[in-house]
Amino acid sequence: MRQACELLAESRLSIKSLSYSVGYHDPLYFSKIFKKVTSYTPSQYRKVYRRGRCPFLRRMGGGG
């Protein structure tokens, strides 16, 4: 999930392409798991991060 968060923040990949690149072959399943872990959908997370906040990575001790 950390890699997915970084890709959401730093790339313009579609959610479908991003889910494949982090090893999920079903984008809907990826989105469901992502929301369970972060409390955000991937698109919500991307918007939040681009506004200067990165809640999940901060909790994990990463950048943001």
All heavy atoms as TSV, in Angstrom:
chain	resi	resn	atom	element	x	y	z
A	1	MET	N	N	0.817	-1.195	0.000
A	1	MET	CA	C	0.000	0.000	0.000
A	1	MET	C	C	0.865	1.267	0.000
A	1	MET	O	O	0.466	2.258	-0.565
A	1	MET	CB	C	-0.929	0.024	1.209
A	1	MET	CG	C	-2.148	-0.834	1.060
A	1	MET	SD	S	-3.167	-0.380	-0.348
A	1	MET	CE	C	-3.538	-1.969	-0.963
A	2	ARG	N	N	2.032	1.178	0.633
A	2	ARG	CA	C	2.917	2.346	0.627
A	2	ARG	C	C	3.280	2.734	-0.809
A	2	ARG	O	O	3.238	3.909	-1.164
A	2	ARG	CB	C	4.174	2.058	1.433
A	2	ARG	CG	C	5.148	3.213	1.471
A	2	ARG	CD	C	6.381	2.868	2.272
A	2	ARG	NE	N	6.040	2.655	3.656
A	2	ARG	CZ	C	6.181	3.581	4.599
A	2	ARG	NH1	N	6.666	4.754	4.302
A	2	ARG	NH2	N	5.831	3.321	5.835
A	3	GLN	N	N	3.613	1.744	-1.627
A	3	GLN	CA	C	3.960	2.031	-3.015
A	3	GLN	C	C	2.758	2.621	-3.760
A	3	GLN	O	O	2.906	3.554	-4.543
A	3	GLN	CB	C	4.437	0.765	-3.722
A	3	GLN	CG	C	4.887	1.019	-5.144
A	3	GLN	CD	C	5.335	-0.237	-5.858
A	3	GLN	OE1	O	5.154	-1.336	-5.364
A	3	GLN	NE2	N	5.913	-0.077	-7.021
A	4	ALA	N	N	1.573	2.113	-3.500
A	4	ALA	CA	C	0.371	2.647	-4.135
A	4	ALA	C	C	0.167	4.109	-3.740
A	4	ALA	O	O	-0.164	4.940	-4.587
A	4	ALA	CB	C	-0.854	1.817	-3.756
A	5	CYS	N	N	0.379	4.421	-2.468
A	5	CYS	CA	C	0.239	5.810	-2.003
A	5	CYS	C	C	1.227	6.717	-2.720
A	5	CYS	O	O	0.878	7.818	-3.152
A	5	CYS	CB	C	0.466	5.893	-0.499
A	5	CYS	SG	S	-0.854	5.185	0.470
A	6	GLU	N	N	2.451	6.258	-2.840
A	6	GLU	CA	C	3.467	7.067	-3.521
A	6	GLU	C	C	3.103	7.279	-4.986
A	6	GLU	O	O	3.226	8.389	-5.503
A	6	GLU	CB	C	4.832	6.404	-3.385
A	6	GLU	CG	C	5.358	6.453	-1.965
A	6	GLU	CD	C	6.621	5.645	-1.761
A	6	GLU	OE1	O	7.168	5.082	-2.737
A	6	GLU	OE2	O	7.065	5.557	-0.606
A	7	LEU	N	N	2.640	6.234	-5.640
A	7	LEU	CA	C	2.250	6.367	-7.044
A	7	LEU	C	C	1.047	7.283	-7.211
A	7	LEU	O	O	0.984	8.068	-8.159
A	7	LEU	CB	C	1.965	4.998	-7.654
A	7	LEU	CG	C	3.189	4.124	-7.908
A	7	LEU	CD1	C	2.768	2.713	-8.304
A	7	LEU	CD2	C	4.075	4.735	-8.976
A	8	LEU	N	N	0.094	7.191	-6.308
A	8	LEU	CA	C	-1.066	8.084	-6.383
A	8	LEU	C	C	-0.642	9.538	-6.266
A	8	LEU	O	O	-1.177	10.416	-6.927
A	8	LEU	CB	C	-2.084	7.749	-5.295
A	8	LEU	CG	C	-2.929	6.520	-5.546
A	8	LEU	CD1	C	-3.651	6.101	-4.280
A	8	LEU	CD2	C	-3.934	6.783	-6.658
A	9	ALA	N	N	0.323	9.784	-5.403
A	9	ALA	CA	C	0.775	11.157	-5.162
A	9	ALA	C	C	1.663	11.681	-6.278
A	9	ALA	O	O	1.606	12.864	-6.607
A	9	ALA	CB	C	1.525	11.210	-3.834
A	10	GLU	N	N	2.471	10.820	-6.862
A	10	GLU	CA	C	3.523	11.286	-7.759
A	10	GLU	C	C	3.272	11.029	-9.238
A	10	GLU	O	O	3.986	11.561	-10.072
A	10	GLU	CB	C	4.848	10.622	-7.371
A	10	GLU	CG	C	5.275	10.985	-5.971
A	10	GLU	CD	C	6.438	10.155	-5.473
A	10	GLU	OE1	O	6.974	9.339	-6.252
A	10	GLU	OE2	O	6.798	10.312	-4.306
A	11	SER	N	N	2.291	10.213	-9.567
A	11	SER	CA	C	2.086	9.880	-10.975
A	11	SER	C	C	0.684	10.264	-11.418
A	11	SER	O	O	-0.174	10.579	-10.605
A	11	SER	CB	C	2.303	8.383	-11.209
A	11	SER	OG	O	1.201	7.648	-10.735
A	12	ARG	N	N	0.501	10.189	-12.705
A	12	ARG	CA	C	-0.821	10.424	-13.287
A	12	ARG	C	C	-1.419	9.123	-13.823
A	12	ARG	O	O	-2.320	9.146	-14.654
A	12	ARG	CB	C	-0.734	11.470	-14.393
A	12	ARG	CG	C	-0.320	12.830	-13.885
A	12	ARG	CD	C	-0.616	13.890	-14.917
A	12	ARG	NE	N	-0.268	15.210	-14.431
A	12	ARG	CZ	C	-1.095	15.982	-13.754
A	12	ARG	NH1	N	-2.303	15.572	-13.472
A	12	ARG	NH2	N	-0.709	17.175	-13.362
A	13	LEU	N	N	-0.910	7.998	-13.344
A	13	LEU	CA	C	-1.458	6.710	-13.757
A	13	LEU	C	C	-2.931	6.620	-13.380
A	13	LEU	O	O	-3.342	7.116	-12.329
A	13	LEU	CB	C	-0.729	5.567	-13.060
A	13	LEU	CG	C	0.693	5.246	-13.478
A	13	LEU	CD1	C	1.282	4.192	-12.546
A	13	LEU	CD2	C	0.727	4.756	-14.912
A	14	SER	N	N	-3.694	5.963	-14.224
A	14	SER	CA	C	-5.086	5.692	-13.858
A	14	SER	C	C	-5.090	4.724	-12.683
A	14	SER	O	O	-4.100	4.017	-12.432
A	14	SER	CB	C	-5.826	5.076	-15.048
A	14	SER	OG	O	-5.322	3.772	-15.312
A	15	ILE	N	N	-6.189	4.664	-11.978
A	15	ILE	CA	C	-6.306	3.738	-10.854
A	15	ILE	C	C	-6.146	2.303	-11.365
A	15	ILE	O	O	-5.495	1.476	-10.723
A	15	ILE	CB	C	-7.655	3.913	-10.122
A	15	ILE	CG1	C	-7.847	5.359	-9.637
A	15	ILE	CG2	C	-7.783	2.918	-8.971
A	15	ILE	CD1	C	-6.758	5.893	-8.751
A	16	LYS	N	N	-6.684	2.014	-12.531
A	16	LYS	CA	C	-6.557	0.688	-13.117
A	16	LYS	C	C	-5.093	0.339	-13.362
A	16	LYS	O	O	-4.609	-0.718	-12.936
A	16	LYS	CB	C	-7.343	0.625	-14.430
A	16	LYS	CG	C	-7.301	-0.718	-15.115
A	16	LYS	CD	C	-8.141	-0.685	-16.382
A	16	LYS	CE	C	-8.125	-2.019	-17.084
A	16	LYS	NZ	N	-8.971	-2.002	-18.286
A	17	SER	N	N	-4.351	1.216	-14.025
A	17	SER	CA	C	-2.934	0.969	-14.303
A	17	SER	C	C	-2.133	0.875	-13.017
A	17	SER	O	O	-1.246	0.030	-12.879
A	17	SER	CB	C	-2.361	2.084	-15.177
A	17	SER	OG	O	-2.975	2.087	-16.435
A	18	LEU	N	N	-2.448	1.742	-12.081
A	18	LEU	CA	C	-1.736	1.743	-10.803
A	18	LEU	C	C	-1.969	0.433	-10.057
A	18	LEU	O	O	-1.032	-0.150	-9.529
A	18	LEU	CB	C	-2.209	2.933	-9.968
A	18	LEU	CG	C	-1.428	3.215	-8.706
A	18	LEU	CD1	C	-1.317	4.708	-8.494
A	18	LEU	CD2	C	-2.084	2.577	-7.513
A	19	SER	N	N	-3.206	-0.043	-10.057
A	19	SER	CA	C	-3.494	-1.296	-9.345
A	19	SER	C	C	-2.715	-2.454	-9.963
A	19	SER	O	O	-2.165	-3.289	-9.238
A	19	SER	CB	C	-4.994	-1.592	-9.328
A	19	SER	OG	O	-5.479	-1.911	-10.607
A	20	TYR	N	N	-2.612	-2.494	-11.276
A	20	TYR	CA	C	-1.818	-3.542	-11.933
A	20	TYR	C	C	-0.343	-3.412	-11.564
A	20	TYR	O	O	0.328	-4.411	-11.324
A	20	TYR	CB	C	-1.966	-3.484	-13.451
A	20	TYR	CG	C	-3.332	-3.879	-13.972
A	20	TYR	CD1	C	-3.911	-3.199	-15.031
A	20	TYR	CD2	C	-4.058	-4.925	-13.410
A	20	TYR	CE1	C	-5.151	-3.545	-15.528
A	20	TYR	CE2	C	-5.301	-5.282	-13.891
A	20	TYR	CZ	C	-5.848	-4.585	-14.953
A	20	TYR	OH	O	-7.073	-4.938	-15.441
A	21	SER	N	N	0.157	-2.197	-11.506
A	21	SER	CA	C	1.585	-2.004	-11.246
A	21	SER	C	C	1.995	-2.380	-9.821
A	21	SER	O	O	3.160	-2.650	-9.572
A	21	SER	CB	C	2.010	-0.568	-11.566
A	21	SER	OG	O	1.503	0.329	-10.622
A	22	VAL	N	N	1.040	-2.385	-8.883
A	22	VAL	CA	C	1.371	-2.794	-7.513
A	22	VAL	C	C	0.915	-4.223	-7.218
A	22	VAL	O	O	0.926	-4.652	-6.069
A	22	VAL	CB	C	0.830	-1.808	-6.445
A	22	VAL	CG1	C	1.491	-0.446	-6.590
A	22	VAL	CG2	C	-0.683	-1.692	-6.496
A	23	GLY	N	N	0.507	-4.955	-8.265
A	23	GLY	CA	C	0.250	-6.377	-8.103
A	23	GLY	C	C	-1.194	-6.808	-7.948
A	23	GLY	O	O	-1.463	-7.978	-7.685
A	24	TYR	N	N	-2.137	-5.904	-8.110
A	24	TYR	CA	C	-3.556	-6.274	-8.049
A	24	TYR	C	C	-4.081	-6.387	-9.469
A	24	TYR	O	O	-3.896	-5.489	-10.274
A	24	TYR	CB	C	-4.370	-5.216	-7.281
A	24	TYR	CG	C	-4.120	-5.241	-5.800
A	24	TYR	CD1	C	-3.061	-4.540	-5.241
A	24	TYR	CD2	C	-4.945	-5.953	-4.945
A	24	TYR	CE1	C	-2.827	-4.550	-3.873
A	24	TYR	CE2	C	-4.725	-5.970	-3.568
A	24	TYR	CZ	C	-3.661	-5.272	-3.053
A	24	TYR	OH	O	-3.433	-5.281	-1.701
A	25	HIS	N	N	-4.756	-7.478	-9.772
A	25	HIS	CA	C	-5.267	-7.695	-11.124
A	25	HIS	C	C	-6.735	-7.313	-11.252
A	25	HIS	O	O	-7.296	-7.424	-12.329
A	25	HIS	CB	C	-5.050	-9.151	-11.534
A	25	HIS	CG	C	-3.601	-9.514	-11.534
A	25	HIS	ND1	N	-2.717	-9.052	-12.472
A	25	HIS	CD2	C	-2.868	-10.245	-10.675
A	25	HIS	CE1	C	-1.514	-9.499	-12.213
A	25	HIS	NE2	N	-1.575	-10.228	-11.107
A	26	ASP	N	N	-7.316	-6.840	-10.168
A	26	ASP	CA	C	-8.703	-6.385	-10.166
A	26	ASP	C	C	-8.743	-4.997	-9.536
A	26	ASP	O	O	-8.602	-4.858	-8.315
A	26	ASP	CB	C	-9.558	-7.362	-9.364
A	26	ASP	CG	C	-11.037	-6.990	-9.339
A	26	ASP	OD1	O	-11.388	-5.843	-9.708
A	26	ASP	OD2	O	-11.848	-7.843	-8.938
A	27	PRO	N	N	-8.903	-3.957	-10.345
A	27	PRO	CA	C	-8.902	-2.587	-9.818
A	27	PRO	C	C	-9.978	-2.329	-8.756
A	27	PRO	O	O	-9.759	-1.549	-7.830
A	27	PRO	CB	C	-9.135	-1.715	-11.047
A	27	PRO	CG	C	-8.695	-2.559	-12.188
A	27	PRO	CD	C	-8.992	-3.974	-11.795
A	28	LEU	N	N	-11.120	-2.981	-8.873
A	28	LEU	CA	C	-12.170	-2.783	-7.866
A	28	LEU	C	C	-11.756	-3.379	-6.521
A	28	LEU	O	O	-12.007	-2.788	-5.467
A	28	LEU	CB	C	-13.494	-3.381	-8.338
A	28	LEU	CG	C	-14.113	-2.701	-9.555
A	28	LEU	CD1	C	-15.369	-3.439	-9.999
A	28	LEU	CD2	C	-14.421	-1.249	-9.256
A	29	TYR	N	N	-11.127	-4.536	-6.570
A	29	TYR	CA	C	-10.629	-5.154	-5.337
A	29	TYR	C	C	-9.516	-4.285	-4.730
A	29	TYR	O	O	-9.484	-4.065	-3.525
A	29	TYR	CB	C	-10.121	-6.565	-5.616
A	29	TYR	CG	C	-9.605	-7.262	-4.381
A	29	TYR	CD1	C	-10.479	-7.654	-3.375
A	29	TYR	CD2	C	-8.251	-7.525	-4.232
A	29	TYR	CE1	C	-10.015	-8.289	-2.234
A	29	TYR	CE2	C	-7.775	-8.164	-3.099
A	29	TYR	CZ	C	-8.657	-8.539	-2.102
A	29	TYR	OH	O	-8.190	-9.159	-0.970
A	30	PHE	N	N	-8.622	-3.780	-5.570
A	30	PHE	CA	C	-7.569	-2.877	-5.097
A	30	PHE	C	C	-8.188	-1.672	-4.380
A	30	PHE	O	O	-7.770	-1.302	-3.284
A	30	PHE	CB	C	-6.696	-2.398	-6.259
A	30	PHE	CG	C	-5.854	-1.215	-5.910
A	30	PHE	CD1	C	-4.719	-1.362	-5.119
A	30	PHE	CD2	C	-6.194	0.058	-6.339
A	30	PHE	CE1	C	-3.945	-0.262	-4.761
A	30	PHE	CE2	C	-5.425	1.154	-6.002
A	30	PHE	CZ	C	-4.303	0.992	-5.205
A	31	SER	N	N	-9.185	-1.062	-4.997
A	31	SER	CA	C	-9.825	0.115	-4.398
A	31	SER	C	C	-10.465	-0.220	-3.054
A	31	SER	O	O	-10.385	0.561	-2.106
A	31	SER	CB	C	-10.877	0.696	-5.342
A	31	SER	OG	O	-10.247	1.206	-6.493
A	32	LYS	N	N	-11.089	-1.385	-2.978
A	32	LYS	CA	C	-11.728	-1.816	-1.731
A	32	LYS	C	C	-10.684	-1.998	-0.626
A	32	LYS	O	O	-10.866	-1.523	0.501
A	32	LYS	CB	C	-12.484	-3.121	-1.965
A	32	LYS	CG	C	-13.197	-3.646	-0.751
A	32	LYS	CD	C	-13.946	-4.927	-1.084
A	32	LYS	CE	C	-14.629	-5.476	0.148
A	32	LYS	NZ	N	-15.382	-6.701	-0.153
A	33	ILE	N	N	-9.596	-2.665	-0.932
A	33	ILE	CA	C	-8.533	-2.889	0.050
A	33	ILE	C	C	-7.862	-1.565	0.411
A	33	ILE	O	O	-7.582	-1.297	1.588
A	33	ILE	CB	C	-7.496	-3.890	-0.491
A	33	ILE	CG1	C	-8.147	-5.251	-0.725
A	33	ILE	CG2	C	-6.300	-4.018	0.447
A	33	ILE	CD1	C	-8.788	-5.866	0.505
A	34	PHE	N	N	-7.619	-0.716	-0.573
A	34	PHE	CA	C	-6.994	0.576	-0.321
A	34	PHE	C	C	-7.832	1.396	0.661
A	34	PHE	O	O	-7.308	1.972	1.607
A	34	PHE	CB	C	-6.800	1.346	-1.634
A	34	PHE	CG	C	-5.975	2.586	-1.472
A	34	PHE	CD1	C	-4.601	2.524	-1.612
A	34	PHE	CD2	C	-6.563	3.804	-1.179
A	34	PHE	CE1	C	-3.829	3.668	-1.449
A	34	PHE	CE2	C	-5.807	4.943	-1.011
A	34	PHE	CZ	C	-4.427	4.879	-1.150
A	35	LYS	N	N	-9.146	1.412	0.434
A	35	LYS	CA	C	-10.019	2.168	1.331
A	35	LYS	C	C	-10.027	1.562	2.733
A	35	LYS	O	O	-10.045	2.284	3.734
A	35	LYS	CB	C	-11.443	2.241	0.793
A	35	LYS	CG	C	-12.331	3.068	1.705
A	35	LYS	CD	C	-13.594	3.514	1.084
A	35	LYS	CE	C	-14.324	4.366	2.115
A	35	LYS	NZ	N	-15.367	5.148	1.558
A	36	LYS	N	N	-9.995	0.247	2.829
A	36	LYS	CA	C	-9.974	-0.410	4.134
A	36	LYS	C	C	-8.713	-0.027	4.909
A	36	LYS	O	O	-8.759	0.209	6.110
A	36	LYS	CB	C	-10.046	-1.927	3.944
A	36	LYS	CG	C	-10.233	-2.701	5.209
A	36	LYS	CD	C	-10.451	-4.178	4.910
A	36	LYS	CE	C	-10.761	-4.930	6.176
A	36	LYS	NZ	N	-10.996	-6.353	5.911
A	37	VAL	N	N	-7.589	0.066	4.221
A	37	VAL	CA	C	-6.308	0.364	4.866
A	37	VAL	C	C	-6.154	1.848	5.183
A	37	VAL	O	O	-5.664	2.212	6.251
A	37	VAL	CB	C	-5.144	-0.120	3.967
A	37	VAL	CG1	C	-3.805	0.370	4.487
A	37	VAL	CG2	C	-5.155	-1.629	3.884
A	38	THR	N	N	-6.568	2.723	4.261
A	38	THR	CA	C	-6.292	4.159	4.408
A	38	THR	C	C	-7.493	5.002	4.815
A	38	THR	O	O	-7.319	6.171	5.152
A	38	THR	CB	C	-5.765	4.738	3.085
A	38	THR	OG1	O	-6.803	4.675	2.102
A	38	THR	CG2	C	-4.522	4.011	2.609
A	39	SER	N	N	-8.686	4.467	4.733
A	39	SER	CA	C	-9.947	5.193	4.954
A	39	SER	C	C	-10.279	6.156	3.817
A	39	SER	O	O	-11.164	6.992	3.955
A	39	SER	CB	C	-9.933	5.957	6.287
A	39	SER	OG	O	-9.732	5.078	7.355
A	40	TYR	N	N	-9.561	6.068	2.719
A	40	TYR	CA	C	-9.819	6.888	1.530
A	40	TYR	C	C	-9.914	5.983	0.315
A	40	TYR	O	O	-9.220	4.981	0.242
A	40	TYR	CB	C	-8.649	7.852	1.247
A	40	TYR	CG	C	-8.448	8.931	2.262
A	40	TYR	CD1	C	-7.559	8.761	3.309
A	40	TYR	CD2	C	-9.115	10.142	2.151
A	40	TYR	CE1	C	-7.358	9.767	4.240
A	40	TYR	CE2	C	-8.917	11.145	3.075
A	40	TYR	CZ	C	-8.040	10.962	4.114
A	40	TYR	OH	O	-7.841	11.954	5.020
A	41	THR	N	N	-10.748	6.375	-0.665
A	41	THR	CA	C	-10.666	5.715	-1.959
A	41	THR	C	C	-9.372	6.199	-2.613
A	41	THR	O	O	-8.833	7.249	-2.221
A	41	THR	CB	C	-11.858	6.087	-2.861
A	41	THR	OG1	O	-11.790	7.474	-3.167
A	41	THR	CG2	C	-13.193	5.734	-2.206
A	42	PRO	N	N	-8.864	5.484	-3.609
A	42	PRO	CA	C	-7.645	5.967	-4.268
A	42	PRO	C	C	-7.778	7.383	-4.826
A	42	PRO	O	O	-6.865	8.206	-4.680
A	42	PRO	CB	C	-7.415	4.941	-5.376
A	42	PRO	CG	C	-8.009	3.681	-4.823
A	42	PRO	CD	C	-9.233	4.141	-4.074
A	43	SER	N	N	-8.907	7.706	-5.432
A	43	SER	CA	C	-9.066	9.056	-5.985
A	43	SER	C	C	-9.168	10.113	-4.882
A	43	SER	O	O	-8.632	11.218	-5.028
A	43	SER	CB	C	-10.265	9.127	-6.931
A	43	SER	OG	O	-11.443	8.745	-6.271
A	44	GLN	N	N	-9.823	9.799	-3.778
A	44	GLN	CA	C	-9.872	10.733	-2.649
A	44	GLN	C	C	-8.470	10.954	-2.085
A	44	GLN	O	O	-8.094	12.077	-1.779
A	44	GLN	CB	C	-10.765	10.199	-1.534
A	44	GLN	CG	C	-12.228	10.220	-1.823
A	44	GLN	CD	C	-13.029	9.469	-0.760
A	44	GLN	OE1	O	-12.531	8.555	-0.117
A	44	GLN	NE2	N	-14.289	9.853	-0.607
A	45	TYR	N	N	-7.719	9.879	-1.947
A	45	TYR	CA	C	-6.361	9.965	-1.419
A	45	TYR	C	C	-5.507	10.859	-2.305
A	45	TYR	O	O	-4.756	11.705	-1.818
A	45	TYR	CB	C	-5.747	8.570	-1.316
A	45	TYR	CG	C	-4.423	8.578	-0.619
A	45	TYR	CD1	C	-4.349	8.411	0.754
A	45	TYR	CD2	C	-3.245	8.782	-1.325
A	45	TYR	CE1	C	-3.129	8.442	1.407
A	45	TYR	CE2	C	-2.032	8.810	-0.684
A	45	TYR	CZ	C	-1.977	8.644	0.680
A	45	TYR	OH	O	-0.775	8.683	1.313
A	46	ARG	N	N	-5.619	10.680	-3.613
A	46	ARG	CA	C	-4.847	11.497	-4.563
A	46	ARG	C	C	-5.175	12.981	-4.377
A	46	ARG	O	O	-4.283	13.820	-4.337
A	46	ARG	CB	C	-5.146	11.044	-5.982
A	46	ARG	CG	C	-4.380	11.790	-7.037
A	46	ARG	CD	C	-4.607	11.196	-8.397
A	46	ARG	NE	N	-3.583	10.203	-8.651
A	46	ARG	CZ	C	-3.618	9.328	-9.638
A	46	ARG	NH1	N	-4.652	9.296	-10.459
A	46	ARG	NH2	N	-2.631	8.475	-9.816
A	47	LYS	N	N	-6.448	13.312	-4.232
A	47	LYS	CA	C	-6.843	14.714	-4.030
A	47	LYS	C	C	-6.310	15.258	-2.714
A	47	LYS	O	O	-5.812	16.377	-2.652
A	47	LYS	CB	C	-8.364	14.845	-4.064
A	47	LYS	CG	C	-8.952	14.704	-5.423
A	47	LYS	CD	C	-10.462	14.791	-5.365
A	47	LYS	CE	C	-11.087	14.463	-6.694
A	47	LYS	NZ	N	-12.548	14.462	-6.620
A	48	VAL	N	N	-6.424	14.491	-1.645
A	48	VAL	CA	C	-5.944	14.929	-0.329
A	48	VAL	C	C	-4.442	15.158	-0.370
A	48	VAL	O	O	-3.945	16.167	0.112
A	48	VAL	CB	C	-6.320	13.900	0.769
A	48	VAL	CG1	C	-5.589	14.184	2.070
A	48	VAL	CG2	C	-7.821	13.907	1.004
A	49	TYR	N	N	-3.715	14.221	-0.948
A	49	TYR	CA	C	-2.259	14.336	-0.982
A	49	TYR	C	C	-1.831	15.550	-1.784
A	49	TYR	O	O	-0.944	16.286	-1.388
A	49	TYR	CB	C	-1.616	13.077	-1.563
A	49	TYR	CG	C	-0.115	13.165	-1.507
A	49	TYR	CD1	C	0.565	12.783	-0.362
A	49	TYR	CD2	C	0.610	13.675	-2.572
A	49	TYR	CE1	C	1.939	12.885	-0.280
A	49	TYR	CE2	C	1.983	13.785	-2.504
A	49	TYR	CZ	C	2.637	13.392	-1.361
A	49	TYR	OH	O	3.995	13.507	-1.285
A	50	ARG	N	N	-2.453	15.784	-2.884
A	50	ARG	CA	C	-2.069	16.916	-3.738
A	50	ARG	C	C	-2.384	18.255	-3.093
A	50	ARG	O	O	-1.878	19.274	-3.513
A	50	ARG	CB	C	-2.721	16.792	-5.100
A	50	ARG	CG	C	-2.070	15.664	-5.872
A	50	ARG	CD	C	-2.381	15.696	-7.310
A	50	ARG	NE	N	-1.596	14.647	-7.968
A	50	ARG	CZ	C	-1.934	14.071	-9.074
A	50	ARG	NH1	N	-3.038	14.416	-9.691
A	50	ARG	NH2	N	-1.171	13.133	-9.602
A	51	ARG	N	N	-3.186	18.262	-2.069
A	51	ARG	CA	C	-3.445	19.492	-1.313
A	51	ARG	C	C	-2.417	19.692	-0.206
A	51	ARG	O	O	-2.547	20.574	0.621
A	51	ARG	CB	C	-4.844	19.461	-0.707
A	51	ARG	CG	C	-5.927	19.577	-1.736
A	51	ARG	CD	C	-7.283	19.672	-1.093
A	51	ARG	NE	N	-8.302	19.654	-2.120
A	51	ARG	CZ	C	-9.496	19.126	-1.981
A	51	ARG	NH1	N	-9.839	18.558	-0.853
A	51	ARG	NH2	N	-10.349	19.165	-2.960
A	52	GLY	N	N	-1.405	18.830	-0.156
A	52	GLY	CA	C	-0.325	19.008	0.798
A	52	GLY	C	C	-0.400	18.137	2.032
A	52	GLY	O	O	0.413	18.272	2.926
A	53	ARG	N	N	-1.369	17.241	2.099
A	53	ARG	CA	C	-1.471	16.339	3.248
A	53	ARG	C	C	-1.322	14.919	2.748
A	53	ARG	O	O	-1.842	14.571	1.701
A	53	ARG	CB	C	-2.836	16.489	3.920
A	53	ARG	CG	C	-3.055	17.853	4.507
A	53	ARG	CD	C	-4.381	18.013	5.232
A	53	ARG	NE	N	-5.290	16.895	5.099
A	53	ARG	CZ	C	-6.605	17.010	5.030
A	53	ARG	NH1	N	-7.160	18.181	5.057
A	53	ARG	NH2	N	-7.366	15.943	4.946
A	54	CYS	N	N	-0.652	14.109	3.494
A	54	CYS	CA	C	-0.472	12.715	3.135
A	54	CYS	C	C	-0.704	11.864	4.375
A	54	CYS	O	O	0.236	11.419	5.019
A	54	CYS	CB	C	0.931	12.492	2.568
A	54	CYS	SG	S	1.141	10.875	1.857
A	55	PRO	N	N	-1.955	11.665	4.758
A	55	PRO	CA	C	-2.261	11.045	6.062
A	55	PRO	C	C	-1.730	9.641	6.239
A	55	PRO	O	O	-1.229	9.309	7.305
A	55	PRO	CB	C	-3.788	11.077	6.113
A	55	PRO	CG	C	-4.209	11.180	4.695
A	55	PRO	CD	C	-3.138	11.948	3.993
A	56	PHE	N	N	-1.823	8.802	5.238
A	56	PHE	CA	C	-1.418	7.411	5.413
A	56	PHE	C	C	0.092	7.285	5.576
A	56	PHE	O	O	0.581	6.624	6.474
A	56	PHE	CB	C	-1.899	6.553	4.248
A	56	PHE	CG	C	-1.525	5.111	4.390
A	56	PHE	CD1	C	-2.049	4.342	5.411
A	56	PHE	CD2	C	-0.657	4.523	3.493
A	56	PHE	CE1	C	-1.709	3.005	5.536
A	56	PHE	CE2	C	-0.302	3.189	3.621
A	56	PHE	CZ	C	-0.837	2.438	4.654
A	57	LEU	N	N	0.853	7.948	4.724
A	57	LEU	CA	C	2.305	7.842	4.824
A	57	LEU	C	C	2.826	8.449	6.104
A	57	LEU	O	O	3.796	7.961	6.672
A	57	LEU	CB	C	2.981	8.497	3.617
A	57	LEU	CG	C	2.789	7.768	2.290
A	57	LEU	CD1	C	3.497	8.515	1.170
A	57	LEU	CD2	C	3.278	6.349	2.350
A	58	ARG	N	N	2.216	9.479	6.609
A	58	ARG	CA	C	2.653	10.050	7.890
A	58	ARG	C	C	2.445	9.054	9.018
A	58	ARG	O	O	3.287	8.903	9.882
A	58	ARG	CB	C	1.893	11.334	8.181
A	58	ARG	CG	C	2.421	12.473	7.370
A	58	ARG	CD	C	1.987	13.810	7.931
A	58	ARG	NE	N	2.520	14.851	7.089
A	58	ARG	CZ	C	1.804	15.776	6.462
A	58	ARG	NH1	N	0.512	15.795	6.616
A	58	ARG	NH2	N	2.379	16.675	5.719
A	59	ARG	N	N	1.297	8.362	9.019
A	59	ARG	CA	C	1.047	7.353	10.058
A	59	ARG	C	C	2.041	6.210	9.961
A	59	ARG	O	O	2.392	5.597	10.946
A	59	ARG	CB	C	-0.376	6.791	9.925
A	59	ARG	CG	C	-1.436	7.706	10.467
A	59	ARG	CD	C	-2.735	6.951	10.696
A	59	ARG	NE	N	-3.158	6.159	9.572
A	59	ARG	CZ	C	-4.205	6.408	8.808
A	59	ARG	NH1	N	-4.952	7.456	9.042
A	59	ARG	NH2	N	-4.528	5.618	7.825
A	60	MET	N	N	2.493	5.940	8.725
A	60	MET	CA	C	3.436	4.844	8.518
A	60	MET	C	C	4.876	5.289	8.757
A	60	MET	O	O	5.793	4.502	8.655
A	60	MET	CB	C	3.328	4.323	7.076
A	60	MET	CG	C	2.005	3.705	6.732
A	60	MET	SD	S	1.804	2.065	7.389
A	60	MET	CE	C	3.074	1.192	6.513
A	61	GLY	N	N	5.087	6.582	9.054
A	61	GLY	CA	C	6.431	7.076	9.306
A	61	GLY	C	C	7.145	7.510	8.040
A	61	GLY	O	O	8.350	7.694	8.036
A	62	GLY	N	N	6.406	7.697	6.957
A	62	GLY	CA	C	7.015	8.103	5.690
A	62	GLY	C	C	6.894	9.592	5.464
A	62	GLY	O	O	6.540	10.349	6.355
A	63	GLY	N	N	7.203	10.001	4.256
A	63	GLY	CA	C	7.182	11.424	3.897
A	63	GLY	C	C	5.783	11.957	3.754
A	63	GLY	O	O	4.802	11.300	3.999
A	64	GLY	N	N	5.715	13.213	3.312
A	64	GLY	CA	C	4.397	13.761	3.119
A	64	GLY	C	C	4.347	15.165	3.169
A	64	GLY	O	O	4.499	16.167	3.070
